[in-house]
Amino acid sequence: MTLTVEPAAQLREQMRGVVITPTDAAYEEARQLYNGMIDKRPRLIARCLDVADVQAALTCGRDQGMLLAIRGGGHNGPGLGSCDDGLVIDLSLMKSVRVDPASRTVRVDAGCTSGDVDHATHAFGLAVPFGIVSTTGVAGLTLGGGTGYLTRKYGLTIDNLLEADIVLADGRFVTASQSEHPDLFWALRGGGGNFGVVTSFLFQAHPMDTVYAGPIFWEATHAQAVMRAYRDFLPSAPEELGAFVGLKTVPSMDPFPTDYWGRRACAIVGSYNGPVEEGASVMGRLLESLPPPIFNWMGAMPFPAIQALFDPFFPKGLQWYWKGDFVKSLPDEAIDVHIAQAADAPSELSLMHLYPIDGAVHRVPKDATAWTTRDATWSMVIAGIDAHPEQADRLKTWGRRYWNAIHPFNLAGAYVNFMMDDEVQGRIQASYGENYQRLASVKATYDPQNLFRVNQNILPAAA
Ligand SMILES: Cc1cc2nc3c(=O)[nH]c(=O)nc-3n(C[C@H](O)[C@H](O)[C@H](O)COP(=O)(O)OP(=O)(O)OC[C@H]3O[C@@H](n4cnc5c(N)ncnc54)[C@H](O)[C@@H]3O)c2cc1C
């Protein structure tokens, strides 16, 4: 009988949250994604408040044969948190965070941003490893892997995931952990949104309070020296140091020195997640061999402050074009290619970052989680970014040209959260390597019809 009822009316009766259709005043705001380059128009947006809402929305979408998208923080580059003409299961109202200081664990609802969690854990002198922009959704970041300032010391975000509550394609609610549905738990740790709608996560947190953190910028003429020194220093640096190297531009705004506004630059941005004096001394060892920077703003700050450092520069709605790669080594020739390509950046915000994938990440076996490229040394991202939609083609052209020039130095796959949806055939398989077949088998068990396909998609293994 339900099939004869209009889906929006049916869902409104069943849900405690909000159901938004294209004729509602809230629709334009509700459909917007973080990446302004993506313009999707779903038929229904189901803003869920609890697991029962998620089950109702999923059942409605599935029974009506609608395309389903799952939205956590809405930050995904290609906008995989939404879809055209389908149903979006939007978790952004599910925001609870509960810290258990005794076990140092944190229960996080799937609509939280990493800033929501940092706020809650900081009060207890704890932190969970997330990314470097605090408005990013915990759900998509975690399910893809999760890298950030704490990665070298505590591993990827998934290495700190203890369990996840999830609504499956058939509407069942289960908990996945080492002891319950271990195959599903394995796949969730890197396999993205392929297996169901995660409604909450349980994370291990770690003691974290004041850190020695911030950015250091050099003129682009010193980029070769800085990138080489960073590359050579990192393997012997204490794992307390989470620091990435990047090719960027000095923003044309206060408090940056006006003489350098708009000038290309090389940056190291880091957080020493240990005693402040120790951090200053470790960074001193790196800096002593390098030319004087334009500015060195590393200093003592609360951990959530470094987590949110980039937030003001990247408000919602900018144009973003992403390209990624895993990187094993960074020979001098590759550094020169980076510098030449970055010199041509199409806008002030466009950047290249190399995030460390070492330390604790390397201590987890490659087949322990779906995220397999644990022998990489960096995860590279090239991002063409600008406020103006008319620049979109220039951002794409630059990103593709840069990636084509540097990819021969890199590994075959990339971090799935740094990819658009225009990757060549086989890139997803390459990113999961020897774990891909096992992922396809788990997909066949939990989602044989590929209901969850608005993602970096893993096809169910043939029966
Ligand atoms: C400014 C910026 C900075 C970033 N920095 C980092 C960083 O430092 N480290 C890092 O690792 N990544 C980083 N990322 C990448 C980020 O991890 C991805 O964009 C990720 O997809 C964002 O998750 P989300 O929940 O906000 O995305 P959404 O767009 O909501 O969803 C992304 C994908 O995850 C799936 N998904 C979302 N929620 C659920 C759920 N509850 N259950 C099942 N599937 C779900 C969706 O189906 C979709 O495929 C950054 C992104 C941006 C835009």
The ligand as an SDF file (V2000), in Angstrom:
LIG
                    3D

 53 58  0  0  0  0  0  0  0  0999 V2000
   38.5010   21.7150    3.2860 C   0  0  0  0  0  0  0  0  0  0  0  0
   38.6950   20.2330    3.3690 C   0  0  0  0  0  0  0  0  0  0  0  0
   39.7370   19.7280    4.1240 C   0  0  0  0  0  0  0  0  0  0  0  0
   39.9450   18.3510    4.2160 C   0  0  0  0  0  0  0  0  0  0  0  0
   40.9780   17.8830    4.9880 N   0  0  0  0  0  0  0  0  0  0  0  0
   41.1100   16.5440    5.1600 C   0  0  0  0  0  0  0  0  0  0  0  0
   42.1070   16.0280    6.0370 C   0  0  0  0  0  0  0  0  0  0  0  0
   42.8810   16.7570    6.6480 O   0  0  0  0  0  0  0  0  0  0  0  0
   42.1890   14.6830    6.1910 N   0  0  0  0  0  0  0  0  0  0  0  0
   41.3530   13.8260    5.5460 C   0  0  0  0  0  0  0  0  0  0  0  0
   41.4660   12.6170    5.7570 O   0  0  0  0  0  0  0  0  0  0  0  0
   40.4050   14.2930    4.6880 N   0  0  0  0  0  0  0  0  0  0  0  0
   40.2720   15.6190    4.4930 C   0  0  0  0  0  0  0  0  0  0  0  0
   39.3200   16.1010    3.6270 N   0  0  0  0  0  0  0  0  0  0  0  0
   38.5650   15.1580    2.7940 C   0  0  0  0  0  0  0  0  0  0  0  0
   37.3670   14.6170    3.5300 C   0  0  0  0  0  0  0  0  0  0  0  0
   37.7900   13.4920    4.2760 O   0  0  0  0  0  0  0  0  0  0  0  0
   36.2890   14.1910    2.5250 C   0  0  0  0  0  0  0  0  0  0  0  0
   35.8470   15.3210    1.8400 O   0  0  0  0  0  0  0  0  0  0  0  0
   35.1230   13.4800    3.1970 C   0  0  0  0  0  0  0  0  0  0  0  0
   34.3510   12.8710    2.1850 O   0  0  0  0  0  0  0  0  0  0  0  0
   34.2680   14.4340    3.9860 C   0  0  0  0  0  0  0  0  0  0  0  0
   33.3040   13.7570    4.7290 O   0  0  0  0  0  0  0  0  0  0  0  0
   31.8450   14.3990    4.9030 P   0  0  0  0  0  0  0  0  0  0  0  0
   31.0790   13.5640    5.8650 O   0  0  0  0  0  0  0  0  0  0  0  0
   31.9700   15.8490    5.1920 O   0  0  0  0  0  0  0  0  0  0  0  0
   31.3210   14.2550    3.4070 O   0  0  0  0  0  0  0  0  0  0  0  0
   29.9320   13.9440    2.7090 P   0  0  0  0  0  0  0  0  0  0  0  0
   29.9870   14.7450    1.4620 O   0  0  0  0  0  0  0  0  0  0  0  0
   28.7910   14.1640    3.6050 O   0  0  0  0  0  0  0  0  0  0  0  0
   30.0690   12.3970    2.3860 O   0  0  0  0  0  0  0  0  0  0  0  0
   31.1780   11.8940    1.7290 C   0  0  0  0  0  0  0  0  0  0  0  0
   31.0410   10.4210    1.4000 C   0  0  0  0  0  0  0  0  0  0  0  0
   30.9320    9.6670    2.5980 O   0  0  0  0  0  0  0  0  0  0  0  0
   29.7350    8.9320    2.6210 C   0  0  0  0  0  0  0  0  0  0  0  0
   29.1030    9.1000    3.9340 N   0  0  0  0  0  0  0  0  0  0  0  0
   28.9630   10.2610    4.6140 C   0  0  0  0  0  0  0  0  0  0  0  0
   28.3620   10.0180    5.7880 N   0  0  0  0  0  0  0  0  0  0  0  0
   28.1230    8.6920    5.8400 C   0  0  0  0  0  0  0  0  0  0  0  0
   27.5160    7.8410    6.8020 C   0  0  0  0  0  0  0  0  0  0  0  0
   27.0620    8.3160    7.9490 N   0  0  0  0  0  0  0  0  0  0  0  0
   27.4180    6.5200    6.5260 N   0  0  0  0  0  0  0  0  0  0  0  0
   27.8950    6.0200    5.3690 C   0  0  0  0  0  0  0  0  0  0  0  0
   28.4770    6.7850    4.4270 N   0  0  0  0  0  0  0  0  0  0  0  0
   28.5820    8.1040    4.6580 C   0  0  0  0  0  0  0  0  0  0  0  0
   28.8580    9.5220    1.5410 C   0  0  0  0  0  0  0  0  0  0  0  0
   28.0640    8.5430    0.9530 O   0  0  0  0  0  0  0  0  0  0  0  0
   29.8310   10.0620    0.5540 C   0  0  0  0  0  0  0  0  0  0  0  0
   30.1820    9.0580   -0.3580 O   0  0  0  0  0  0  0  0  0  0  0  0
   39.0770   17.4680    3.5300 C   0  0  0  0  0  0  0  0  0  0  0  0
   38.0290   17.9820    2.7720 C   0  0  0  0  0  0  0  0  0  0  0  0
   37.8310   19.3460    2.6880 C   0  0  0  0  0  0  0  0  0  0  0  0
   36.7190   19.8800    1.8510 C   0  0  0  0  0  0  0  0  0  0  0  0
  1  2  1  0
  2  3  1  0
  2 52  2  0
  3  4  2  0
  4  5  1  0
  4 50  1  0
  5  6  2  0
  6  7  1  0
  6 13  1  0
  7  8  2  0
  7  9  1  0
  9 10  1  0
 10 11  2  0
 10 12  1  0
 12 13  2  0
 13 14  1  0
 14 15  1  0
 14 50  1  0
 15 16  1  0
 16 17  1  0
 16 18  1  0
 18 19  1  0
 18 20  1  0
 20 21  1  0
 20 22  1  0
 22 23  1  0
 23 24  1  0
 24 25  2  0
 24 26  1  0
 24 27  1  0
 27 28  1  0
 28 29  2  0
 28 30  1  0
 28 31  1  0
 31 32  1  0
 32 33  1  0
 33 34  1  0
 33 48  1  0
 34 35  1  0
 35 36  1  0
 35 46  1  0
 36 37  1  0
 36 45  1  0
 37 38  2  0
 38 39  1  0
 39 40  1  0
 39 45  2  0
 40 41  1  0
 40 42  2  0
 42 43  1  0
 43 44  2  0
 44 45  1  0
 46 47  1  0
 46 48  1  0
 48 49  1  0
 50 51  2  0
 51 52  1  0
 52 53  1  0
M  END
$$$$
